[in-house]
Amino acid sequence: MSLKKDVKIKLLVAFSIIVASIYLALTKPIKLGLDLQGGISIVLEVDIDTVLENNYKQLGKDIEELLKDKEIDVLDVKVDKKRLIVSILDNSKLEEAKKLIFSKFGRIVNVETDKDYLLISYRKEYLENLKKDIVNRTIEVLRRRIDEFGTLNPNIAKLGDKRIIVELPGVVNPDRAKAIIGKTAQLEILEVVDYAMSKEELLAKYPDGLPKGTKIIEGIPKKYGKQSIKEWFLVKDTPIITGDDLKDAQVRLDQYGNPAVDFELKSNSAEKFGEATARLINKRMAIVLDNKVISAPVVRSRISNAGQITGDFTSEEASDLALVLRAGALPAPVEILEERLIGPTLGKDSIQKTINAGIVALTLVGIFMIFRYAISGFISIVALLINGLLLWATLVAFGITLTLPGIAGIILNIGMAVDANVIIFERIREELRKGKTLRVSLEEGFKRAWDAILDAQITTLIAAFVLFQFGTGPLKGFAATLSIGTITSIFTAMFITKLLLDIIVGDKKSMKYAI
């Protein structure tokens, strides 16, 4: 049997693709999803209201400074029901204050007058964009933290307006993972004004009220032998630096050989920190994490671009602290609403059951195709096996995570791939019934089948795209395998099946059994 030149070229192309696919399938492991590998699934809710309240407080300070510069005295600024209420000493200047505020902040706020007050609220468009930005930045920080944590194939997706689902396959220490995910990691270094062994003792020093611009923060207990001592600190509420000023954070040992975290500052923050520490020599500064003083060292000399955070850390705690500081603080607190732990045994059982289902489906389809279409039916099974190989190699090559619904998509693809071959074979039979030769019927059959196959597969791809775009992790896994399988089935039906039929038709002994 001699093959035409174009058939030889196609055969070489097909052989190269198959060899490359086998190489990928054998040398690179497939990434398994949470439902197959086991792990933890966590649903978080972002505390947007807290961020909005803080934003309103900052806006209130900015407005107070703006009016002060224009010699308009402000009696009070307070946040009430997600808006600012500003009272002016001289009511005759109320309209002037309103115009000033609107001229400076009118792009983002509405300003209304209510008797002796100004009511200021964020515009609806700005508020919606702010909420989306908070959630998106939270997802980005979580992604950086999880990448640092070393978890492979995480799935992080938005659920509704302010909820986030985090799926971590293969996690063996769920408590540590939850601590890293949920830690806000708001780092501040503040100037210490005063301190005492209890909050009551500290408040007693200031019977007329705390100095303006200060606040009291609780320290974490320190162990000294068998005793545990806790201090309370009066600090200035404006930080010297925050976690946003950090360039890097790494675990080191302090002078006593205990785990600590060394941090390096960004260049534009180092000068600011150096000036502050030079002013605070022989005074204490508080290192505050999530509104708790974890250490309050005495400044002995000017510190510029680096420093150290010490405390009663274990090696793992120091490592996790460095991790979250490198990844950045969450823009908003998060609350764990739901957590689900999936054991690897359940995943292995699911894999085995779906493999068995795939083998049964492939066997039944193969029996039907061979009974119905003889040699062509056998060719369709070969093309189907090649289609599965190409699909698997694509998943491996692009690092796509395989989930249980994804396996369901692969099994569904068996039927879809065979369906394309059925259309082709029936079109060829129609041409044969018209009295045309097998070679002509073959060419015409593929041409007539192409439009029907393409239309069906395009609609499937559209549905898969919608699932991938709007679905969560498992649905995305199904959409991924379905869409990839759809593309590979078009290739195998129109190229591999056609190539094998061309070879069979070229052999006169096999021609009468071809269809």
C-alpha positions in Angstrom: 0.0 0.0 0.0 1.5 3.3 -1.1 0.5 6.5 0.7 0.1 9.9 -1.0 2.5 12.6 -0.1 -0.1 14.7 1.7 -1.2 11.7 3.7 2.4 11.0 4.7 2.8 14.6 5.9 -0.4 14.4 7.9 0.7 11.1 9.4 4.0 12.7 10.5 2.2 15.6 12.1 -0.2 13.3 13.9 2.7 11.1 15.1 4.6 14.1 16.4 1.6 15.4 18.3 0.9 12.0 19.8 4.5 11.5 20.9 4.7 15.0 22.5 1.4 14.3 24.3 2.6 11.0 25.7 5.8 12.7 26.8 3.9 15.4 28.7 1.4 12.8 30.2 4.3 10.6 31.5 6.7 13.3 32.7 4.5 15.9 34.3 2.0 15.2 37.1 -1.5 16.4 36.8 -2.7 19.0 39.3 -5.5 17.6 41.5 -8.2 19.8 42.9 -9.5 20.0 46.5 -12.1 17.3 46.0 -9.6 14.8 44.6 -6.5 15.6 46.7 -8.2 16.5 50.0 -7.6 19.8 51.8 -9.6 22.7 53.3 -12.3 25.0 51.9 -12.9 28.3 53.7 -15.6 30.9 53.0 -14.7 34.4 54.2 -16.7 37.5 54.6 -14.9 40.8 54.2 -15.8 43.4 56.9 -16.4 46.3 54.5 -18.3 48.4 57.1 -15.2 48.7 59.3 -13.2 50.0 56.3 -15.9 52.5 55.4 -16.0 53.7 59.0 -12.3 54.2 59.0 -12.5 56.0 55.6 -15.2 58.3 57.0 -13.0 59.1 60.0 -10.1 60.0 57.8 -12.4 62.1 55.6 -13.6 63.9 58.7 -10.0 64.8 59.7 -9.3 66.0 56.2 -12.5 68.2 56.2 -11.6 69.5 59.7 -8.2 70.6 58.4 -9.7 72.1 55.3 -12.2 74.2 57.2 -9.5 75.2 59.8 -7.3 76.6 57.0 -10.2 78.7 55.9 -10.8 79.9 59.6 -14.0 78.0 60.0 -14.2 76.5 63.5 -15.5 73.0 63.7 -17.3 71.9 66.9 -17.5 68.2 66.2 -17.1 65.6 63.4 -18.6 62.2 64.0 -19.6 59.1 61.9 -23.2 58.1 62.2 -25.1 55.5 60.0 -22.4 55.5 57.3 -22.2 59.2 57.0 -20.4 62.2 58.5 -22.1 64.8 60.7 -20.1 68.0 60.8 -21.2 70.8 63.2 -19.8 74.4 62.7 -19.3 76.9 65.6 -20.7 79.8 63.5 -23.9 78.7 61.7 -23.6 81.7 59.4 -20.6 80.0 57.8 -22.5 76.7 57.1 -23.1 77.4 53.4 -19.5 78.6 53.0 -18.3 75.3 54.6 -20.6 73.3 52.4 -19.2 74.9 49.2 -15.6 74.4 50.4 -16.2 70.7 51.1 -18.0 70.2 47.8 -15.2 72.0 45.8 -12.6 69.7 47.4 -14.4 66.4 47.7 -17.5 66.8 45.5 -16.2 64.1 43.1 -16.7 61.4 45.8 -19.2 62.8 48.3 -22.7 64.4 48.6 -23.0 67.4 50.9 -26.3 68.3 52.4 -27.4 70.8 55.1 -29.7 69.7 57.9 -30.5 72.5 60.4 -27.2 73.3 62.1 -25.2 70.4 60.6 -23.6 69.3 57.4 -24.4 65.7 56.3 -21.7 64.2 54.2 -22.0 60.8 52.5 -20.1 59.0 49.8 -21.6 59.0 46.3 -23.3 55.7 45.3 -20.9 55.2 42.3 -17.8 55.8 44.5 -19.1 53.6 47.2 -19.7 50.7 44.9 -16.3 51.0 43.3 -14.7 51.3 46.8 -16.5 48.1 48.0 -15.3 46.2 44.8 -11.8 47.5 45.3 -11.7 46.3 48.9 -12.8 42.8 48.0 -10.4 42.6 45.0 -7.5 43.8 47.0 -8.3 41.3 49.8 -8.3 38.5 47.2 -4.9 39.7 45.9 -3.4 39.8 49.4 -4.8 36.3 50.1 -3.3 35.0 46.9 0.1 36.4 47.8 -0.1 34.9 51.3 -1.1 31.5 50.0 1.7 31.6 47.3 4.2 32.3 50.1 2.6 29.5 52.2 3.5 27.1 49.4 0.1 25.7 48.7 -0.2 24.3 45.2 -3.2 24.9 43.0 -5.2 27.2 45.3 -8.6 28.4 44.2 -9.6 31.9 45.4 -12.8 33.4 44.0 -15.4 36.0 44.9 -18.8 34.8 46.2 -21.4 37.6 45.9 -20.5 41.1 46.9 -18.3 40.6 49.9 -17.6 36.9 50.4 -14.6 35.0 49.2 -14.0 31.2 48.9 -10.5 29.9 49.4 -9.8 26.2 48.5 -6.4 24.8 49.5 -5.7 21.3 48.2 -3.3 19.1 50.0 -3.0 21.3 53.2 -1.9 19.1 56.1 -2.1 21.9 58.8 -5.5 23.6 58.4 -5.2 25.6 61.7 -2.0 27.2 60.5 -3.6 27.9 57.1 -6.6 29.6 58.7 -4.4 31.7 60.9 -2.4 32.9 57.9 -5.5 33.6 55.9 -7.5 35.3 58.6 -4.7 37.5 60.1 -5.3 41.1 59.2 -1.6 41.9 59.8 -2.0 45.6 60.3 1.5 46.6 61.4 2.2 50.0 62.9 5.2 51.4 64.8 4.0 54.1 67.2 5.6 56.4 69.6 5.0 55.5 73.3 3.9 58.4 75.4 3.4 56.5 78.7 2.8 52.9 80.0 1.6 51.1 83.0 0.9 47.5 84.3 -2.9 48.0 83.9 -5.3 50.0 81.9 -6.8 51.5 85.1 -3.4 52.6 86.3 -2.7 54.3 83.0 -6.1 56.1 82.9 -5.6 57.3 86.5 -2.6 59.3 85.4 -4.9 61.4 83.2 -7.9 62.4 85.2 -8.8 65.1 82.7 -8.7 62.8 79.8 -6.1 61.4 77.5 -3.9 63.9 75.6 -5.2 64.7 72.2 -4.0 62.5 69.4 -3.3 59.5 71.7 -4.9 56.1 72.4 -4.4 53.2 74.7 -3.3 49.8 73.4 -3.0 46.5 75.2 0.3 44.7 75.1 0.6 40.9 74.7 1.7 39.1 77.9 5.4 38.5 78.3 6.8 35.5 80.2 9.5 36.1 82.8 10.3 32.8 84.3 7.0 31.4 85.7 5.4 34.9 85.7 3.4 36.5 82.9 3.4 40.3 82.8 1.3 42.4 80.6 1.7 46.2 80.0 -0.7 48.8 78.7 0.6 51.6 76.5 -0.5 55.2 75.8 0.7 55.8 72.2 0.3 58.5 69.6 -2.3 57.5 67.2 -0.4 58.6 64.1 2.1 55.8 63.2 5.7 56.4 62.4 5.6 53.7 59.8 3.1 51.0 58.8 3.3 47.6 57.1 2.9 49.4 53.7 6.4 50.9 54.3 8.1 47.4 54.5 10.2 46.2 51.6 10.9 42.7 53.0 10.6 40.6 56.2 12.6 37.5 57.1 13.0 35.2 60.1 16.2 35.7 62.0 17.5 35.0 65.6 17.6 37.8 68.1 20.6 38.5 70.4 19.4 35.7 72.8 19.0 33.1 70.0 15.2 33.3 69.9 13.2 33.5 66.7 12.5 37.1 65.5 11.5 38.9 62.3 14.0 41.3 60.6 12.3 43.9 58.4 13.7 46.2 55.7 12.1 49.5 54.8 11.4 51.0 51.4 13.9 53.8 50.5 11.3 56.6 50.9 10.3 55.3 54.3 13.8 54.7 55.7 14.5 58.5 56.0 11.2 59.1 57.9 11.9 56.2 60.2 15.5 57.4 60.8 14.3 60.9 61.8 11.8 59.5 64.2 14.2 57.0 65.9 16.8 59.8 66.3 14.2 61.9 68.1 13.1 58.9 70.3 16.6 57.8 71.6 16.2 56.4 75.2 12.5 56.3 74.7 10.2 53.4 73.8 8.3 52.8 70.6 5.6 50.2 70.2 5.5 47.6 67.5 1.8 47.0 67.1 0.3 44.1 65.1 -3.5 44.0 64.7 -4.0 46.6 67.5 -1.8 44.6 70.0 1.6 45.7 71.2 3.9 42.7 70.5 7.0 44.5 71.7 8.0 48.0 72.9 11.8 48.3 72.7 13.8 51.3 73.9 15.5 53.1 71.1 19.3 53.2 71.7 20.4 54.7 68.5 19.2 56.1 65.1 17.7 53.3 63.0 17.3 53.9 59.3 16.4 51.2 56.8 15.9 48.1 58.9 14.7 46.9 62.3 13.7 43.8 64.2 10.5 42.6 65.7 11.0 40.4 68.8 8.5 38.6 71.0 7.8 35.1 72.5 7.7 33.6 69.0 8.1 30.0 68.0 10.0 29.4 64.8 6.6 28.7 63.0 5.0 31.9 64.5 8.0 34.0 63.4 7.9 32.4 59.9 4.1 33.1 59.6 4.5 36.7 60.8 7.3 37.3 58.2 5.1 35.7 55.6 2.0 37.9 56.2 4.2 41.0 56.4 5.8 40.3 53.1 2.4 39.6 51.5 0.9 42.8 52.9 -1.9 43.6 55.3 -5.5 42.8 54.4 -7.3 46.0 53.4 -10.2 44.8 55.6 -10.8 42.4 58.4 -12.2 39.0 57.3 -14.4 36.6 59.2 -14.4 32.8 58.6 -18.1 31.9 58.0 -17.6 28.3 56.9 -14.8 25.8 56.7 -14.9 22.3 55.3 -12.1 19.7 55.6 -11.9 17.1 52.9 -9.8 14.0 53.6 -7.5 12.5 50.8 -9.2 9.1 51.2 -12.5 10.5 49.9 -10.6 12.0 46.9 -8.9 8.7 46.0 -12.3 6.9 46.2 -13.8 9.5 43.9 -11.0 9.1 41.4 -11.4 5.3 41.4 -15.1 5.5 40.9 -14.9 8.0 38.0 -12.1 5.9 36.3 -14.3 2.9 36.5 -17.2 4.9 35.1 -15.0 6.1 32.2 -13.8 2.6 31.4 -17.4 1.3 31.3 -18.5 4.2 29.1 -15.6 3.8 26.7 -16.3 0.0 26.5 -20.0 0.4 25.7 -19.4 3.1 23.2 -16.7 1.1 21.5 -18.9 -2.0 21.2 -21.7 0.1 19.7 -19.4 1.9 17.2 -17.7 -1.3 16.0 -21.0 -3.1 15.7 -22.5 -0.2 13.8 -19.6 1.0 11.6 -17.2 -1.9 11.4 -13.6 -0.6 10.6 -14.8 3.0 10.8 -16.1 2.3 14.3 -12.7 0.9 15.4 -11.1 4.1 13.9 -13.5 6.3 15.9 -12.3 4.5 19.1 -8.7 5.0 18.2 -9.5 8.7 17.6 -11.3 8.8 20.9 -8.3 7.4 22.8 -6.0 10.0 21.0 -8.6 12.7 22.0 -8.3 11.7 25.7 -4.5 11.7 25.4 -4.5 15.2 23.9 -7.0 16.5 26.5 -4.8 15.1 29.4 -1.6 16.5 27.9 -3.2 20.0 27.5 -4.3 19.9 31.2 -0.8 19.1 32.2 0.9 21.6 29.8 -1.2 24.6 31.0 -1.2 23.5 34.7 -5.0 23.3 34.8 -6.3 21.8 38.0 -8.4 18.6 37.6 -11.5 18.4 39.8 -14.2 15.8 40.2 -16.6 17.8 38.0 -13.6 18.1 35.6 -13.5 14.3 35.3 -17.2 14.3 34.7 -16.5 16.7 31.8 -13.9 14.2 30.4 -16.5 11.4 30.5 -19.1 13.6 28.9 -16.5 14.4 26.2 -16.4 10.7 25.3 -20.0 10.9 24.0 -19.5 14.3 22.4 -16.3 13.1 20.5 -18.1 9.9 19.2 -21.1 12.0 18.2 -18.9 14.0 15.8 -17.7 10.7 14.2 -21.3 9.4 13.9 -22.2 12.6 12.0 -19.3 12.1 9.7 -20.0 8.4 9.0 -23.7 9.0 8.4 -22.9 11.8 5.9 -20.5 9.4 4.1 -23.2 6.7 3.9 -25.6 9.2 2.4 -23.1 9.9 -0.3 -22.6 6.2 -0.9 -26.4 5.7 -1.3 -26.3 8.3 -4.1 -24.0 5.9 -6.0 -20.8 7.8 -5.5 -17.4 6.1 -5.1 -16.0 5.6 -1.6 -13.2 8.1 -2.1 -15.7 10.8 -3.3 -18.2 9.9 -0.6 -15.4 10.2 2.0 -14.5 13.7 0.8 -18.1 14.9 0.5 -19.1 13.4 3.8 -16.4 15.3 5.7 -17.3 18.5 4.0 -21.0 18.2 4.7 -20.4 17.1 8.3 -18.1 20.0 9.1 -20.8 22.7 9.4 -23.0 20.5 11.7 -20.0 19.6 13.9 -18.8 23.1 14.1 -22.2 24.6 15.1 -22.7 22.0 17.8 -19.2 22.5 19.3 -19.4 26.3 19.2 -22.6 26.2 21.3 -20.8 23.9 23.8 -17.8 26.2 24.0 -20.1 29.2 24.7 -21.8 27.3 27.5 -18.4 26.3 28.9 -17.1 29.8 28.7 -20.1 31.1 30.7 -19.6 28.4 33.3 -15.9 29.2 33.6 -16.5 33.0 33.8 -19.2 32.9 36.4 -18.8 29.6 38.2 -16.8 28.7 41.3 -13.9 26.3 41.5 -15.6 22.9 40.8 -17.7 24.4 38.0 -14.6 26.0 36.5 -12.9 22.6 36.5 -15.9 21.1 34.6 -15.9 24.0 32.1 -12.1 23.7 31.5 -12.2 20.0 30.6 -15.4 20.4 28.6 -14.0 23.3 26.5 -10.5 21.6 26.0 -12.2 18.3 25.2 -14.5 20.0 22.7 -11.5 21.6 20.8 -9.5 18.3 20.8 -12.6 16.3 19.7 -12.9 18.6 16.6 -9.2 18.0 15.9 -9.4 14.3 16.2 -12.7 13.9 14.3 -11.7 16.1 11.4 -8.0 15.3 11.2 -7.2 12.0 12.9 -10.3 10.2 11.8 -9.9 11.6 8.3 -6.3 10.6 8.2 -7.0 7.0 9.3 -9.9 6.7 6.8 -7.6 8.0 4.0 -5.1 5.2 4.9 -7.9 2.6 4.9 -9.4 3.7 1.6 -5.9 3.6 0.1 -5.8 -0.1 0.8 -8.1 -1.9 -1.7 -8.4 -5.0 0.5 -9.9 -3.0 3.3 -12.1 -0.6 1.3 -15.3 -2.7 1.4 -15.1 -2.8 5.2 -14.4 0.9 5.7 -18.0 2.1 6.3 
